[in-house]
């Protein structure tokens, strides 16, 4: 560690509903100030249509949240000016692929007056699945296009949640708008561009994390897919491809300093270094202490399952059916793996919405709904583990891994007139556990060793019922890592390397880890029950998949 005693960093985490900023002591990892800002338009459900899986977010929401979250965090430490004047770096993690059309001046099109209410000119959120048909077209194209399968390092199947599928959807459905754009940009890169005051889209720095896992970028390809190959999908894709630099940057590298505009807004120095962007689950894994051999689950509305491994210890052929493996995407110097489920906590929330549908016409509906879900969960937790009559399949928002297929739908089977809400909820929790088990089985069948399983995120911290079910289904102990704002803390750890406080990220993780750990022990007496139920789950899942296709 360099002699930077008394220095601090800011970590930013852009989630689905809000942005969070933390001010962190680089020596201890202690969070000294914290600010949260919810997205104004998103909270009103503007520009979204759940019936067609359209989820859009306005760029102004992100900029307002940036200012509010950081300034609120600074207010908590204003009693000590030495802290704010000694902030040396800042890093950002965001959802992804959360992407938008951008003009030559690096502005999202919705920032321009004529497009400010056009959903297609806004960010397409990661959970926007309007491009399912386009993902299918890309998968067909990848197998027939050329001698290179560009989906090779993305699990062999491209998803509607990712970069090129969303761009192709816009090119197919709103070609005139796409022609108005200069390039296409991940939120994680666009925010860094803003913080640095870059107003030239050719100077946007593309981060390794998003490019590798979502954009079919790989060193062995020479970067992104070739222009002539993309032209077979759509001419606009090849045009946009020309604006993408084939070099990418890992998130432990500085790409610039805080601009005068943002320094003035935030009350910080223009000497604050800004690191390259990254995806929120990846920085969450960093904050959770991910290391070789650890399978770390980021459990929230959906799940992201993260691993890192030395290149010499993994199979030569890429793991099939996952969300990618990319050199340096999580911890520079290691191969980063990503998998996950398209819906996890969202499934529990959906069930709560079903139970409380009529409450929308009542006062305090939101509070009542939360109480109902908690009451049902408490009742489900008291049910005998062996009392599982209902079998559910967890594809309410499609299947992310193994083997992405967003066309798939969920199911609840073996209902009777005697079925009740706690039993249904228990079955839904078991289904999410079985979906997670299928991912673990895929890694292990591909000879990727999993030595321990850990979890972070809201569901991991709040629901002992869910975590104990996971431990029993996995037949393995699960370590829940409780840290304040784990994703923002991961960004802060990256910022400490960007600012020169540590030589590498592993050193920063060790020095800044102040988390608490809770272990959920697997209960052997329930293993045989869940083995039988898991077989029923797989039979049900196979039936649904065959039916849907």
C-alpha positions, 0 to 999 in steps of 0.5 A: 500500500502506498502512503495515502493515509487519510485518503478516501474514495467514492463508490457508486452503484446504479441499481434497477430502482435507485443509485447509491453513493458511499464515501469510504476510508481506503485504509479500513473499508469503513463507510463514512457517508452514504447517499441514495437517490431513486429514479423519478420517472422510473418510480412513476413507471413512465416509459415502461410496458410490462405486458410487452416486457418494455422497461426504459429509463430516462438519462436525466434520472441517472444524472439527477440521481448521481448529483443527489446520491453523491451530495447526500453522502457528502452531507454526512461527512461535512463535519470534517472538510478533511474528508471531502478534500481528500477524496482521490477517486471514484468508480461506477457500477451499473446494471447491464446491458442497460444501453442507449442510442448516443449522438456525436456529442456523447448525449443520449438521444432522449437528452435532446428536446425532440426525443425527450419523451421517446422511449426508444431514445432512452436507456433500455434496461437490462430487464427489457426483453423486447428484443427476444426475436432479435436475440434468436436472429443473432444466434442463427447468424452466429452459427452461419455467419463466418468461421468465428462463432462470436457467441463462443465466450457468451455461453454459446447463446446470445440473450435479449438482455444484451447489447447487440440484440437491443440495438438490432431491435431498435434498428428493426422497429425504429430505423429512422431514430437509429439513423439519428444516432452516432453510436450505442453505449452502455450506461456504465460507459456513458456515466463515466463519460459524463463524469469526465466531461467528454463530449465526443462520442469517439472518445468514449472508453468501453469497459471490459466488463460490459463489452466482454459479457454483453457485447461479444468482445474478445481479444481472440476476435480482435475486439467486437464482431467484424463489420462485414459480418454484422452487416448480414444482420443489419446495415445499421449494426455495421455502421454503429460497429465502426464507432466502437474502439476495439480496445477495452479497459478494466475497471481498475484503470483511470480513464480521466478526472472529474470535470469542472462541471461535475466538480462544482456540482459535487463540491469535489476537486478536479483531481479526483480520478475516474475509473472505467465502468463496470457492471453492478453484479461484478463490482458487488462480487468484488465488494463481497470478497470473491476469490478463486474457487468461490461461487458468489451469488448476487441475489436481488430482483434477479440473480447474478452468479460470479466466479473468478479463476486463473486461466491455467485452471479452467477448461480450454473450451469456454463454459457452455450456456452461461453469460460469458467468461472474460479475462479481467472482467471482475478481477484483473488478471483472472478470468471472470465468469457470469451466470444467473437467473432472470427473476428471483426476488421479482418472482416473490414480488409478483406473487405479492402483487397477485395476492394484493391486487385489490389493494391498489384501490385502498390507501396505504396499499404499498405498506399493506402489500409488504406486510402480506408478503412477509406474513405469507413468507413466515407461514411458508417457513413454518411448513414442514420441509417435506410437505412439498406438493406443488412444483413450480418452474422459475422462468417468469421472466425467461431463462438467463442460464443455463442456456439463455432462452427468454421465450420461456415462461414459468409454471405452477403445477400440481395445484388443488382446491386445498392449495393455499398461499403459504404452500404456493410461496414455498413452492416458488422459493423452491423453484428459484433454488432449483433454478440456481442448482441447475447453474451450479451443475452446469459449471461443475459438469464443465469442470469448473471447480466450486470450493465454496458458495457465498451470497450477497444482496437484499434477499440474502440478507433479509430472508433466512427462509430463502437462504436455508432452502438454498443450502438444503437444495444445494446440499452445501453450506452458504456464506452470507456476506453482510456488508453495507452497500456491497456493490457500492463498496466494490466500486470503492475498492476499485477506486482505491486502486484507480487512485493509487492507494493499492497496487491491485484489487486483491490487495484492496479487497483484503484491506477494505473488507469489514463485512460480517459473515453468517453461515447457513448450514445444509441440513442433511435430513432434507437432502433426499426430499429435495433430490426427489423434488428437484427431479420433478422440477427438471421434468416439469421444466423439460415439459414447459420447454418442449411445450414452448418450442 
